[in-house]
Amino acid sequence: MTAAAASVAIPLIWDHRPSAAEVDEMACEFFRLEKKVGEAYKLAVELDECFETVKERCLLAVEEFGQADATQSKSLCGLRTDLVAISVGTRCINRFAPFRNPPRLAVRERAAQQSES
């Protein structure tokens, strides 16, 4: 159940008119949660901007230096991971193609190599 669904399912606390102290208690909880939600949204926006920048850098590196991996994908291999640009169109193969279908980025971890004893 989502948080929104849970809040709708919570029954009304009082079967009487809330006292002034109860109203203040509700308002205090409201403001506390409002502040936390605002901070969470701000952090999420900041993280998303950083994430999108890194993702775009990865896609550009794969487009520029990657090898054809499959019909509509290119990969750039690292020591422990592979960056893979998977395209619905042909953008990852031909950077002059339209941006209607931007490629998706997949990061594959390589199987751990067994060290020789």
N, C-alpha and C positions, 0 to 999 in steps of 0.2 A: 504494500500500500504506500502510495506517495505521501509526502508531508502535507500536500494540499488536500488530498483525500482524507487524511487523518484529521486535519483541522476541521473539515466539514462534518465528520462523524462525531466529534466531541460534543456531548450534550451541553446545554446551557447549565451553568454551575448553580444558579439560584432559581428557586421557585418563588422568589420574592423580589421586591425592588432592592437593588444593591445599595448598601450604605455608602456614605461618602468615602470611608476608608477602603471599601471594596472597589469603588470606582478608581481611587488613586492607585490601588494595587494592580488593577487591570492596565491602567495607563502606564505605570512603571514597567510592567512586563512588555507592553506594546513597544515602548521606547527602547527598552533593552534589546528586544529582538530586531526592531527596525535598524538600530545601529549595527548589530552583528550582520544583518543581511546586506546593508549598504557596504560594509567593509568586505564582505565576501564577494559581492558583485565587482567592487573596485579591483580586488585581487584577481578575480577571474578575467577581467578585461586586460589587465596588465600581463597576466600569464598567456592569454590568448594571443596578444600582440607579439610577444617573444616567440611563442610556438609557431605562429604563422611565418615569422621572419626566418626561423631555422628551417622550417619545412620548405619554404621557397628556395633557400640556399641549397638544400639537399636536391630538390628537383632540378635546379639549374646545373648543379654539378653532374648529376646523372645525364641530363640532356647533352652537356658539353663533352663529358669524358667517358660516359658509360658505353657498354657494349650491348648490341642487340641480344635480348634474352629470350624473347618469344616473338610472336607475330606483332604484337602491339605493346611491347615493353622493352625497357633497357635497364641494365643493372650496373652498379658500380660496386666492386668488391673491396671490402676491408679485410682486416685480419680475423675479426670475430663476427662481423655483420656484413650484409649486403644491402645497399639501398636500391630499391626497385621502383622505377616510374612506370605505372600501368596506365595506358591511355585508351580511352574509348575511341578517340579520333587518332590523329597521327602527330599530335603536338610533340610528344617525347621523341619522335624520330625526326621530325622536320620542324624546327623551331619557328618557321614562317607560316605554319598552319594556323588556322583561326583558333581563337581561345574559347570557342563555344564549349568544348569538352576538355577542361583542364585535366591533366593527369593526376592520378592518385599516387600517393607515396606509401610504399610498404617497406618496412625494415625487417629483414630476416636475420635471425641469429644463426650462425653456423653451428653445426654439431661439434661438441667439444672433441678436440683431437686427443687421442690417448697418448700419453708420453711413454717413451720407451724406458723400461727399467734396467 
